[in-house]
């Protein structure tokens, strides 16, 4: 009975070592793929930041639109008097 238990322990040890090696290979593969993904994310982030450069122009345009809107609204009362209703 002692020999069978010893061989069973050896077989279990071999299986555990093989499984551990397989898991470590997968971890290593995942760890080595991280830099490529970081580079891809960095490229997308750079493109997104270039897209945000137009926000300053949009803010100035928004200011122009507000001033034009107020100018048109100032003439609104005069236009109601000057133009007849049809």
CORGIHU-V335012 format. One record per residue. N is the residue number from 0. PSI is psi in whole degrees, 0 to 359 (999 if undefined). D_CENTER is the distance of its C-alpha to the mean C-alpha in Angstrom with 2 decimals. Layout:
N/PSI/D_CENTER  N/PSI/D_CENTER
This chain:
0/328/60.88  1/322/59.63  2/321/58.94  3/318/56.81  4/320/54.74  5/315/54.26  6/322/53.14  7/318/50.81  8/320/49.21  9/316/48.90  10/315/47.24  11/319/44.76  12/317/44.03  13/316/43.41  14/317/41.07  15/318/39.10  16/318/38.90  17/317/37.72  18/319/35.02  19/319/33.91  20/319/33.80  21/317/31.71  22/320/29.18  23/325/29.07  24/318/28.51  25/321/25.46  26/318/24.10  27/319/24.90  28/317/23.24  29/321/19.96  30/325/20.27  31/342/21.04  32/349/18.05  33/314/15.60  34/323/16.29  35/320/15.52  36/324/12.04  37/318/11.58  38/320/13.09  39/319/10.89  40/321/7.68  41/321/10.14  42/317/11.19  43/320/8.13  44/322/7.89  45/318/11.62  46/321/11.66  47/322/9.66  48/328/12.18  49/325/14.93  50/329/14.17  51/346/14.65  52/333/18.02  53/350/19.52  54/322/19.13  55/319/22.34  56/320/24.20  57/323/23.14  58/320/24.47  59/322/27.75  60/320/28.02  61/321/27.61  62/318/30.45  63/318/32.60  64/320/32.11  65/317/33.16  66/321/36.24  67/320/37.19  68/316/36.79  69/324/39.08  70/317/41.55  71/320/41.73  72/328/42.19  73/326/44.99  74/352/46.80  75/314/46.28  76/319/49.45  77/323/51.49  78/326/50.29  79/324/51.36  80/320/54.83  81/325/55.11  82/131/53.98  83/156/55.95  84/135/54.41  85/999/54.89
